[in-house]
Amino acid sequence: MKSGSAVFLSDTAKGIAASVRESFEAFGGAGRLIKSSGDVYLKINAVDLKKYCYTDPEVIRETIRLLPVSHQDQYNSTFSEWST
């Protein structure tokens, strides 16, 4: 593992929202990921249709909700286009 790399695991038994929040908080919060340009890119894993091979849309939704409010509208509209 590279120096400075870290892995954090969170039990989803407490719910997806709580688990996603806990995961980001372990690294300083979702807002910490936003660069000075204000751009945020979410990489969606969509390898296969098997349950364990893609990122659950609820995880993506909760990640968006953790972004500062000024970024949420932009990503919510994009998310709704491909999540239906």
C-alpha positions in Angstrom: 0.0 0.0 0.0 1.3 3.5 -0.9 2.3 5.8 2.0 -0.7 7.9 3.0 -3.3 5.4 1.6 -6.0 4.2 3.9 -9.0 1.9 3.8 -12.2 2.4 5.9 -15.0 -0.2 6.3 -18.4 0.7 7.5 -21.2 -1.8 8.4 -24.3 -1.0 6.4 -26.6 -2.6 9.0 -27.1 0.9 10.4 -28.3 2.0 6.9 -26.7 3.3 3.7 -26.9 7.0 4.7 -25.2 6.5 8.1 -22.5 4.2 6.5 -21.7 6.6 3.7 -21.6 9.6 6.2 -19.3 7.6 8.5 -17.0 6.7 5.7 -16.5 10.2 4.5 -16.1 11.6 8.1 -13.2 9.2 8.6 -11.3 11.1 5.9 -12.4 14.6 6.9 -15.8 14.9 5.3 -17.1 15.0 1.7 -16.4 18.7 1.3 -12.7 18.0 1.7 -12.7 16.3 -1.6 -13.8 19.4 -3.6 -10.9 21.0 -5.3 -10.5 24.8 -5.6 -12.1 24.7 -9.0 -15.3 23.4 -7.4 -15.5 20.5 -9.7 -16.5 17.1 -8.4 -16.4 13.9 -10.3 -18.0 10.7 -9.1 -16.7 7.5 -10.7 -19.5 4.9 -10.8 -18.5 1.3 -10.8 -20.7 -0.5 -13.3 -18.9 -3.7 -14.1 -21.8 -6.1 -14.3 -25.5 -6.4 -13.3 -24.6 -8.8 -10.4 -25.4 -7.2 -7.1 -21.8 -7.2 -5.9 -20.3 -5.8 -9.2 -21.7 -2.2 -9.1 -22.1 0.7 -6.8 -25.6 0.8 -5.4 -27.4 4.0 -6.6 -28.4 4.7 -3.0 -24.7 5.0 -2.1 -24.3 7.5 -5.0 -27.4 9.4 -3.8 -26.1 9.7 -0.2 -22.7 10.8 -1.5 -24.3 13.6 -3.4 -26.3 14.6 -0.3 -23.0 15.0 1.6 -21.6 17.5 -0.8 -21.9 21.2 0.0 -25.4 22.5 -0.9 -24.0 24.6 -3.8 -23.0 21.3 -5.6 -26.1 19.2 -4.8 -28.5 20.6 -7.4 -26.0 20.0 -10.3 -25.4 16.4 -9.3 -29.0 15.6 -8.3 -30.2 16.5 -11.8 -27.5 14.4 -13.4 -28.1 11.5 -11.1 -31.9 11.5 -11.8 -31.2 11.2 -15.6 -29.4 7.9 -15.3 -31.0 6.4 -12.1 -34.5 6.0 -13.6 
